[in-house]
Amino acid sequence: MHKWTRYADSQIDAMGPKVSDERRKSLGVVFRNWHPGPLGFQVVSDTIAYICLHAMELAMEKIDKVRAKHSDESEFKAAVMKKWPRKHALLPFTDLPKPAHCDPKICSVDTPPACTSWEKPVYGGKGIRVSSKDDTMNPYKAEYKSGDKGWDTWVAGDSDLIPRDESSEPKCAHLDHCGVIQGNQDSGFLSLRLPRMTLGRIVVCCNDGSKECGKQFEKRKVEFLFDNKVLPTPTPYLGKCVMVQDKWHEAVKDTTGHVYLGVRVTGPGDTKIRISQVMTL
């Protein structure tokens, strides 16, 4: 049973602890809200290390069985490479087993979902891009007005979950930062160029953890436009998100070669509507 991490143990010598009581207490935190604390990361890393070492042990047992059949070193190496080639053949979608739990509408789609997140850090390319009024293929160019202030991005500062005594230490810095693209009635129109979609599903998420994303959009009369049509009021989805469109309902009529999602806030108010992620499938 660990009260704190092995790092905390290493900071104790014959002369006593090298870290403060607050620092040692902090190193025993398993979770800071939904983020792992120092002890939480140690639990995960120990679990991964155990699984990997066990896998290596099993692999060595299998290799030993092959070695027992081949006394010649070159024959042994050839047998190993034939049985376990370095480059494995990729499994096609049809060869994968059925998922233990998943919506068939989602799991039966061959193409992976695409997304864009304004939170930090984000890895990989943006599957959905903000498009300007100067984009020649943007079907919503006429929706932009000369007096629009435009949508802007916001990234949260350093987390206040880190204890004050540790906040100045680089090794205690927290990489995660909430981030959004935000706008109100004065911001005007927002165009998002979407990738190729198989199912036709579009999901938009807020960064508000209160799970009131749908109510925020409804209260501020946020409109979503797709294929030059205003979509019905979106429905709550996965807590902090809304389902803007669940699937294709008719053939797309836009002829520009891409599909775009338009967003605008029609209700008054200085507070800006915040979008943290957009996902499509």
N, C-alpha and C positions, 0 to 999 in steps of 0.2 A: 504494500500500500504506500503510494508516494504522496507526501504532503506538498512537495515542490519538485522542481526538475533536478536532474543530475547536475546541471550547470550550477544550481544553488548549492548543492553538496560540494562541488569542486571549489567553491568560494569560502570554504571553512578549513582552517588549518589549526595547528597547535596553539596559535595566539588568539584564536577566536574567529568569528565570522568576518569576512571581508566586505559583506554587503549589509545594508541597513535592514531592519526588520520589515519596513515597508516594501523594499525590493524583494526580499525573500517571500513575503506574503503574495506579492504580485506574480512571482514565478510559480506559484501554486494555483493560479487561476486556470480553470479548464475552459470556460467560455466567457467572452466579453460580448454580451447579447448573442447574436448568431455566429460571431467570429470566434475561432478557437483562441484560447489564451496560451501562454507558454507551455503549461502542462498538457493542454489539449493537443498541441502540435507534437509534443513528445509521445503521447499515446498513439497518435496516427503514424508517426515515423517508426515507432517500435513495431507496430502492427505490420507495416509494409516491409520492414527489415525481416521480421519473422517469416512472413509469407515467401519473400524472395529467397531467403536462406533455405527454407524447406523445399522450395522448387529446385534449387541448385543441388540439394542432397538427393532428391529423386532423380534428377538428370544424371548425376554421377553414378547412381546405381544402374541406370539403364546403359550408360556408356561402358561400365565395367562388364556387363553381360555381353556386349558386343566384343570387347577386348578378349574375353575368355574364349571366343570362337576364332580369333585371328592372332596367331603368335607373331606373324610378320607385321612390322610397324607400318609399312606402306599399304598393305592390305587392310589393316585396321583403320587407317585414316580414310581410305577410299570407302570403306563400309559405313563409317560414321557420316561422311559427307553425303553419301547416297541416301541414308536413312533420314538424316536431318539436314537438308540443304539450308544454306545461309539465307537464301531468299525463298520465303514460302509463297505459294500461290495464293492470291487473294480470293477470299470466298465471295461468290456472287450473292446477291440479296436472297435469291431463291434457296440457297443452301443453308441459310441461317435458321435456327430453330424458332418456333413461335415464341413471342415474348410472354413472360409469366403474367404481366399485367400491363395492358396498353389499349388505348382506344383504337379499334381496328381502322377507323378512318385515317388515323395518323400513321399507324404502323404498316399499313399496306401501301404506302407511298414510297416509290423508289428513290426520289430525290430528297436530300436532306433539307431541313429548314434553313432559312437565311435570317440574319438579324443584324441590328446595329444598336449599340449601347453607348450612351454618353457618360457612363460611369467609368472610373479609373481603378485599376488598370484594365485594359481590354486587349486581348490577343487575337491575331488574325485580322483579315481585311473586313471592311464594312460591306455587308451584303446589301444594305439599303443606304442610299446617299441623298443628302439634301441637294435639291436642284434650284438653281437661280432662275430669275425671270429672263435671263439672257440665254438660257438653254434653248436651242432652236427646236428641240423635240418636246419641250414642256408644253402640254396642252392647256396649262392654266396661266399662261403669260398675261392674258387680259384681266386676271383677277388681282394683279398687283396695282396698287395706287401710289401716286407720287408722294403722298404724305405718310405712307407706312413707315414705322420705325424699325420694322424687321424683327425677326426672332433672334435671340442670343443664347449663348451657352453659359452654364454656371457649374462650377465645381466646388464642392465643400472644402473647407479648410481641414486642418489636422484634427484627428479624432480626440474628443475629450475623455475617451474611455481609458487612455493611457494615464497612469498615476502621475501626479505633478512632479514627483521626484525623478521620474524617468523620461518625461516628455522631451527633455533636451538631449537625450542620448541617441545618436544615430542608429544604434542597433535596436532601439525600441520603437523606431518610426513605424507608422502603420501605412501600408501601401494603398489600402482601399480608400477611395473617396467617392461619395455620391456625386453624380453629375447628371445634368439634364440639358435639353434644349427647351427654352421657355418663351412664352409670348402671351399677350392679352389682346384686347380688341384693337388697341393702337398699333400692334405689331404687324397686322395685316395677314397676308397669306403665307403659308408654308407648303412647299412642294417636296415630296419624297419620291425619288425614283426607285421603283421596286424591281426585284429580279424576276426571273421566270418562276411562275408558281404552278404547281401541279394540282393541289387541292383548292387553291384560291382563298386560303385562310389568311386573315390579317389581324394581328393582335397588337395593341398599344398599351404600354405600361407607364405608371406614374412612380415617382420615387417616394411617395408618401406611404409609410408603413402602416397607416391606419386602415388600409383596405377600403378607402372611400373614393377610389379613382373614378368609378362610374358616376357617383354623386357629384364629384367635382365637375366632370365634363357636362353633366346634365344641368347643373346649377348655372354654369357660365355659358351654356348654350354653344358648346363646341360642335362645329360641323365637320364631318369627314366627307370628302368628295372622292369618288372613284369612277373612272370612265365617264367623266363629265356629269355625274349625277350625285346629288346629295344622298348619302346613305341613311338608313333608319338609325334611331338612337342606339348606340352600342350597348351590349349587355355585359354585366360584370363577369370577369373570368380570372381564375387563379388568384383571387384576393386583390392584388394591387394592379390588375390589368383589366382591359375591356376587350371584348370580341367585336372588332369593327365589321368584319365579314367572316362568316364561318366557312363558306365554300363558294365555288362559282355558281351563280344562279342563271346566268345567260352569257352568250358569247360577247367578248369584248369588242367594242366598236371603234376604239381608238386605232388610228392607222400610222402612228409615229414610230412604231417599232418597239416601244417600251410602255409599261403601265406605270401610272403615277398615283400616289395618294395625296390628296389635298387636305389641309387642316387650317381652320380659322376659328377664332373665338368671336362669337357674335354678341355675347352678353357683356354688359359694362362691368368695370372693376379694375382697380390698379394692380391687384395681385395677379401674378402671371401663372398660367397653367403650365405645369412642368411635365415633360415627357422624358422618361429615362431609357426606354427601350421600344423598338418596333420589331416585330417578328412576322415572317411570312412562311407559308408552306404551299 
